[in-house]
Amino acid sequence: MSQLNNIQSTINYIKKELESIYSSRESESIAYILLEELLNYSRTQIQLNKTEAIQDEQFEKIKEYIADLKENKPIQYVLGEADFYELKFKVNQHTLIPRPETEELVHAIINENKDANLHVLDIGTGSGCIPICLAKHLLNADVTSVDISSGAIKTAKENAKLNSVQVRFEERDILNWEAYEWEQLDIIVSNPPYVTNTEKEKMEKNVLDFEPHTALFVSDHDPLIFYQRIAELAQEYLKEGGKLYFEINESLGKEMSELMEQKGFSNVQVRKDINGKDRMMSAIK
């Protein structure tokens, strides 16, 4: 074993290989993430054991990770997992990578709903990050989640098992919600597709090439189609006093408020995320 391949030299190697696409700070952060995954070490353990040898097969794995990263593949897809609300989630080509602003939405729902035994519907399952976190933190909540993608449903079921929670997952097309049976609900939450095709042109290559387009994009001509259909479902199946929560397109807060008021919801609030953008909305039936 060459002493060149120890933890410190491997960190240096990763940083050098990625310097053309990431800043020095980002590439160092990625180096630690890759080694945490590969060695099952904490960051502190890595720092304390920098002279420890890296096995040849481990170094080959590092080279595979780097090849993927050089193709602009997001690190969450390279590793097949993402952190969200202090839990781990498997992610793949069927699921979006969970975003920090979605954590803010989940946090708001958990903080504002302290009753036990709430009936919750999540629309647009993806990795299952929203319904799984709600099932984990809302007291005895009955949580159902629906998605049009069978691949997303499969991944979300694995994530529910991984995080030891019970969620019912159903493959359903929410734009055709009248075709299914629904129960009476206390909370409906959704992070539906809301990026318009015009906005697509400004997006990063790592999003466009790897994340599922059906979970991201809507037509320029009808950008609120999912919100409109979900609001109609909520009119039928949300209990009086029940709450509706959305993640929204930051440029469509005013239009969303008008839509919710037009559909008869009260206490309509557009909420800013940590970056000051209109990113969340809540309303009461």
N, C-alpha and C positions, 0 to 999 in steps of 0.2 A: 504493500500500500504506500503510495507516494504521500509524503507529509504535506504536499501542496493541497490535497483535498481534505482540508479540515473546515470547520464551520466558518472561521473568519475568511479564509481564501474563497470559500463558496459564496459568501456574501459579496465579496469584491467582484467575483466572476459575474454574478447575477447583475449587479449594478452596472458593470461595464457592458454587458450584453444588451441591457435595456436603455442605455443612456441616449440612444437616438430617438426614443419614443416617450420616455418619461423623464421628469426632473430628477435630480439627485435624491431629493427627499422621498419622492414617490417610489423610485426604484429601490431605495433602502427599505422602505416600508414593505414593498412587495417581497423583497428577499426574506424578511423576517416572517411574513405570512406563509411563504412557501416552506420555509424550514420548520415553522411551527406545525404545519400539516405533515410534513415528511417525517419529522423526528418525534412528533407528539410531545414537544417541549413547549413550555411557556416562553414568552419573550425574555424573562429574567433568566431562565435556564440556558437559553441560547447565549445570552451575554456572559454568563458565568462559565461557559464551557467552549469558548471559541477555539481552543486548540484541539478539541475532540475531532477524531478522524471521521470523514464522511465515506461510507462504503461506495464501491464502484457502482452498484445497482441504484443506490440513492442518487448519485451524481448523474447517472443516465436519466433518471426520472426528472431531475432538475432541468436537464437539457430539453426534455419533452415539454415541460411547462413553459420554458422560455420560447420554444418554437411556436407554441400556441399564442403566447402573449405578443409575439412579433407579428402575428396575423391579426392583431387588434381584438383578439378574443378577450372578453372581460375576465378578470381573475376569478370571479365567482363561478363562471362556466368552466374555466380551466380546472378548478378544484372540485366542481360539482356541488358546491354548497355556499350558503350565504348566512350571515348573522342577521337576526331581526328581533328586536325587543327582548334581547338576552336569550334567545333560543336559536337553535341551528336548523336550517332548512335545506333540503336537497333542491337544486335548481338545474334545469336543462333547457333544451330548445323549445320545450312546450310551455315554459313559465318565464315570466318577467323576473328580473332581479329585484327583490324587495328594496324600496327606497326609504330614506330617512323621513320624508314627508308623510309617508304612509304610517310610519311609527307614530308620528304626531296624531294622526287620525285615530289610530288604535288607542293611544294614551287618553285622548279626549273621551272616547266612548267608555273606557274602563272607569275613568274618574267621575263621569256624569251619570252612571247607572249602577247604583249600589243595591237595588232590589235583587232578591233571589229568584230563581226559576224563570228568568226571562226567556221568551222565544225570539230567537235571532236568526235573520236570514242575511247571508253574505252573497252578493252577486258578482261573479267574475273571480272564481276561485284562485287561479294561477297556482302558485306554490302552496297555497293554503295558509299563508302567513296571517291574514286578518282573522279568519274564523278560528284558527288554532290558538292564537293569542287570546281571543275573546273567550273561547272555551276554557282556557287555562286560568283566566283572571276574573271572569264574571261568575258569581256564586251560583252553582247548579244550573247554569244556563243550558238551554236546549238549542243547539246551533246547527243550522243547515247551510250548506254552501253549494252554489250551482255554477257550472261553466259549460260552454259549448264544446270545449276541447276534451276529448277522452284522455289524451296524454297528460293534460294538466290535472284532471281528476285522479288519475293513477298516481302521479307524483304527490299530490296533496294527501292522498290516503296513506302513502308511505311516511309523509311528514307528520301526520297525526299520530301514527304508531310510534315514530321516533320520539315525539314529544309527549307521549302518554296521555292523550286526550281523546274524547269521543266527539266526533263531528260527522253528521250525515252529508255525504257528497252525492250530488245528482248531476248527470249530464243533461243540461237543458239549454234551449235557445231563448234567452230572455226577450228578444224582439218578438217572439211568438208565445208570450207568457200565458195567453188564454188557453193554450192547448194542454196545460198541466193543472194538477190539483195543488193548492197551497193551503197552509194553515193560517190561523189568525196570529199576528206577529206584534211584538213589542218594539223591535228594532229592525230596520233594514239598513244595511250598509253596502256601499259599492265603490270600487275604484275601476270604473269601466274605461273602455277606449275613449280617449278625448283629444288626442293629437291630430290636428288636421293635416291633410295631404300637403298643403302649402308649407306648414311648419316642418314637415318631414325633410325638406331640402336643407334645413339648417342643423339637422341632428348629426351627432357624432357617428363615425363609421362603425364603431364597436357596438352601438345600439342597432343601427340599421342592418348590419350583417348577421347579427346573432340573436337578437330578441324577437319573439313571435309578433309579427305584424298585426295579426287579428286581435291581439290584446292591447295594441297601441293606437291604431289609426282609425279615423272616421272621415267621412266625406266632408269637403268644404261646404257643400250645399246643405248638409243637415248635421252639424257638429254636435247637437244636443240630443240626437235620436235615442241614445241609451238612457239618458236622464229622463226624457219624456216618457218612455215606455216603463221605466222603473217607477216613476211617479204615478202612472196609471195603475200599476200593480199595487202600489202603496195605498192608493185611494180605495181599493177593494179590500185589501187584506191587512193593512196596518190598523191596529186598535186605536180607538179615540185616545188621544194623548200620547200615542206611540211616536217614536222618533225616527227620522230619516237622516242618514249621514252619507256624504259623498266626498270623494276626492275630485277636484275639478281642474279644468284648464285655467291657468292663472289669468288669461286674457278674456275670459267669458263670465266673470263673476256677476256683472250687471245682468247679462242675459239669463244666467241661471236663477238669479233672484226673481226676475220677472216671470220665468217659467214656473217656479215653485208657488209664487203668489197666485198666478193664473190657475194653477191646479188646486187651489184652495188650502194650501198649507200656511200655518201661522208661525210666528217667531222665527222667520227665515234669517239665518245669519251666515254671512260670508266670513270665513276665518282666515287669518294670515298664518303662514308657516314661519319657522324660525328665521327665514331669510326675508320676511316681510312681503311675501307674495300671496295673492289670493289663491289658496290651494285647497281649502276645505269648505264644506257647507253643511249646515244642519237645519232641520225644520221639524215642526211638530204637526201632527194631524189633529 
